[in-house]
Amino acid sequence: MGKLTTYTISFLMAALLGIGAAIMSGTAFGQTVFRVIDEHGNVTFTDNPGRGGEALELAPLPSLPPGLSTATASVATPATGRPRGKPGQPFMPYDHFSIALPQQGAQLPERSTAVEVAIAPPLRDDHQVRLIVNGEISQTALHSDVFWLTGLPAGQHELQAELLDSSQRLQHRTPAVTITVP
């Protein structure tokens, strides 16, 4: 691994730790870092303006609403022709499977939101959840009960979560939650 890659990975890890600390404290402010290139062409990043270099302004990250413990970022994978089937009885071994946040009829102030799925008892290790927006897969199946949904266009959107078993078979779908983006 080259020096540039090592420095980049080190910087990213430090940045992620800093971002994590900011999120844990409830805020995620923008930060200025400085990109410094030494006489050998090695790149380092620092928050010390005394070392010189090019100032880079890091954009603030969105924070999660209180009560959400984790967020999962994933790439959206659109699907075509998905059935919009009705939710059935919860798949055993679950007594409860529904979208807790955002609530039915919520008006979002922004084009992004955390989506929290209430699952009781907690999600088994061999099961996964995926997020469906307007009948299309928005986020691939993950072992998580929280998703981060971004880039929603203005209008009404229907959210559902699907529970997949260890063989990636659909076992359950939540009732639909309709939200509005101004």
C-alpha positions, 0 to 999 in steps of 0.5 A, spaced: 500 500 500 502 506 498 504 512 502 498 516 499 493 510 500 495 509 508 495 517 509 488 517 506 485 511 510 488 514 516 485 521 515 478 517 513 478 513 520 480 519 524 474 523 520 469 518 521 471 517 529 470 525 529 464 525 526 461 519 530 463 523 536 459 529 533 453 525 532 453 522 539 453 529 542 447 530 537 451 535 533 455 534 526 458 541 525 462 542 518 470 542 520 476 545 516 481 541 515 488 542 511 491 538 506 498 538 506 503 536 501 510 535 503 517 536 499 516 528 497 509 529 495 506 525 501 499 528 502 497 529 510 491 532 513 491 536 519 486 541 523 492 545 525 492 551 520 500 552 522 502 547 518 500 550 512 496 547 506 490 548 502 484 549 507 478 544 505 471 545 508 468 539 510 460 539 510 456 538 516 453 531 516 445 530 518 444 528 525 439 522 527 433 524 531 433 523 538 432 515 540 435 512 534 441 508 535 444 507 529 444 509 521 445 505 515 448 507 509 447 503 503 446 504 495 439 504 492 437 498 488 431 500 484 427 494 482 421 494 476 414 491 477 414 490 484 408 488 487 405 492 493 402 486 497 398 487 503 402 486 510 400 479 513 401 477 520 408 478 523 412 472 521 414 468 526 418 469 531 416 476 531 410 479 534 411 486 531 414 488 525 412 496 523 415 502 521 416 506 527 419 513 524 417 517 521 410 516 523 404 516 518 402 522 515 409 526 517 411 532 513 418 532 513 422 539 513 427 536 509 428 531 503 432 526 508 430 522 514 431 516 518 427 510 518 426 506 524 423 499 524 420 497 530 421 489 531 420 485 537 423 481 539 429 484 536 432 482 529 435 475 529 442 474 526 440 470 520 434 475 518 435 482 514 430 488 513 430 492 506 426 499 505 421 500 500 419 507 497 413 507 493 413 500 491 421 500 489 427 497 493 430 503 496 435 500 500 438 493 499 437 488 505 441 489 511 441 486 518 439 493 521 432 496 523 434 503 521 435 506 515 437 513 512 433 515 506 435 521 502 434 525 496 426 525 496 423 529 491 417 533 493 410 530 494 407 524 498 411 517 498 409 510 501 414 507 505 414 500 507 420 495 510 420 488 508 423 482 512 427 477 509 429 470 512 436 467 511 435 464 504 433 472 502 426 470 501 420 475 503 417 473 509 413 479 511 412 486 509 410 492 514 403 496 513 405 502 509 406 509 512 405 515 507 409 521 508 410 528 505 416 532 503 414 539 501 
